[in-house]
């Protein structure tokens, strides 16, 4: 399982982020809870759908296709390894391939070191 370091949150009341103070900070039980687990909350910009639009799209795809798959892992495998029109479609590039193509080379070293290093 992936270790989540940051969470992008909107200004919803369920996160307590609807009470942002004049100096730009907010506080809530939810924020304290995720910080206790070492996660960094990131507040999305107001009236800027690009901030979490990709995530909203992902959940829409999951809702639309989830009953087709027998597990979440099976859905994730399909989602990440299918050609996507917004990528290099002429090469039938998948989201997984695009992720690796855009990754800086030093990140490969860091991942390898984390997996196999001392």
C-alpha positions as a printed NumPy array, in Angstrom:
array([[  0.   ,   0.   ,   0.   ],
       [  1.17 ,   3.517,  -0.771],
       [  2.249,   5.705,   2.116],
       [  0.142,   8.86 ,   1.881],
       [  2.122,  11.976,   2.826],
       [ -0.308,  14.725,   1.841],
       [ -4.073,  15.097,   1.51 ],
       [ -5.713,  17.699,  -0.706],
       [ -8.924,  18.909,   0.936],
       [-11.608,  21.265,  -0.25 ],
       [-13.247,  23.847,   1.998],
       [-16.038,  21.487,   3.031],
       [-17.56 ,  21.718,   6.479],
       [-16.833,  18.013,   7.036],
       [-13.104,  18.86 ,   7.173],
       [-13.575,  22.028,   9.226],
       [-11.759,  23.933,   6.506],
       [-14.737,  26.214,   5.936],
       [-13.501,  28.186,   8.944],
       [-10.278,  29.591,   7.519],
       [ -9.038,  32.472,   9.632],
       [ -8.065,  35.835,   8.194],
       [ -4.368,  34.854,   8.243],
       [ -5.099,  31.838,   6.035],
       [ -4.917,  29.067,   8.651],
       [ -7.637,  26.697,   9.753],
       [ -8.016,  24.22 ,  12.549],
       [-10.325,  21.28 ,  13.1  ],
       [-10.431,  17.866,  14.749],
       [-10.035,  16.244,  11.332],
       [ -6.907,  18.275,  10.577],
       [ -5.41 ,  17.375,  13.97 ],
       [ -6.255,  13.721,  13.38 ],
       [ -4.465,  13.44 ,  10.039],
       [ -1.494,  15.419,  11.354],
       [ -1.183,  12.942,  14.244],
       [ -0.548,  10.295,  11.609],
       [  2.135,  12.397,   9.936],
       [ -0.018,  13.518,   7.002],
       [  0.116,  17.064,   5.672],
       [ -3.285,  18.627,   4.869],
       [ -3.281,  20.866,   1.795],
       [ -6.235,  23.159,   1.319],
       [ -7.439,  23.482,  -2.281],
       [ -7.791,  26.957,  -3.736],
       [-11.283,  28.416,  -3.765],
       [-12.983,  28.597,  -7.189],
       [-10.106,  26.692,  -8.815],
       [-11.437,  23.303, -10.004],
       [ -8.088,  22.32 , -11.509],
       [ -6.805,  21.756,  -7.983],
       [ -8.852,  18.655,  -7.369],
       [-10.513,  18.122, -10.756],
       [ -8.36 ,  15.098, -11.612],
       [ -9.257,  13.482,  -8.316],
       [-12.967,  14.182,  -8.861],
       [-12.657,  12.633, -12.327],
       [-10.938,   9.554, -10.885],
       [-13.736,   8.985,  -8.356],
       [-16.288,   9.399, -11.152],
       [-14.523,   6.711, -13.176],
       [-14.407,   4.455, -10.131],
       [-18.131,   4.895,  -9.463],
       [-18.948,   4.217, -13.115],
       [-16.803,   1.056, -13.474],
       [-16.395,  -0.423,  -9.987],
       [-19.043,  -3.128, -10.368],
       [-17.254,  -4.436, -13.468],
       [-14.257,  -5.541, -11.38 ],
       [-14.015,  -8.07 ,  -8.584],
       [-11.626,  -5.954,  -6.487],
       [-10.262,  -2.448,  -6.1  ],
       [ -6.811,  -3.718,  -7.117],
       [ -8.25 ,  -5.075, -10.367],
       [ -9.905,  -1.705, -11.114],
       [ -6.68 ,   0.173, -10.311],
       [ -4.682,  -2.104, -12.62 ],
       [ -7.155,  -1.488, -15.46 ],
       [ -7.289,   2.259, -14.834],
       [ -3.524,   2.739, -14.79 ],
       [ -2.717,   0.454, -17.711],
       [ -5.159,   1.449, -20.458],
       [ -4.429,   3.905, -23.272],
       [ -5.693,   7.373, -22.459],
       [ -6.714,  10.06 , -24.949],
       [ -5.113,  12.945, -23.045],
       [ -1.677,  11.298, -23.137],
       [  0.448,  10.283, -26.122],
       [ -2.466,   8.453, -27.706],
       [ -0.666,   7.844, -31.01 ],
       [  1.638,   5.543, -28.988],
       [ -1.284,   4.205, -26.887],
       [  0.408,   5.578, -23.776],
       [ -1.1  ,   4.485, -20.462],
       [ -1.249,   6.571, -17.262],
       [  1.412,   4.282, -15.753],
       [  3.748,   4.909, -18.718],
       [  3.105,   8.667, -18.59 ],
       [  3.885,   8.71 , -14.865],
       [  7.21 ,   6.996, -15.466],
       [  8.007,   9.176, -18.518],
       [  7.486,  12.353, -16.488],
       [  9.379,  11.161, -13.411],
       [ 12.755,  12.789, -12.84 ],
       [ 15.657,  10.329, -13.179],
       [ 16.889,  10.888,  -9.628],
       [ 13.521,   9.615,  -8.386],
       [ 14.297,   6.187,  -9.851],
       [ 17.462,   6.113,  -7.747],
       [ 15.541,   7.165,  -4.638],
       [ 12.907,   4.466,  -5.182],
       [ 15.566,   1.827,  -5.806],
       [ 17.471,   2.894,  -2.706],
       [ 14.297,   2.764,  -0.611],
       [ 13.489,  -0.736,  -1.883],
       [ 16.961,  -2.286,  -1.969],
       [ 19.333,   0.1  ,  -0.158],
       [ 20.676,  -0.023,   3.334]])
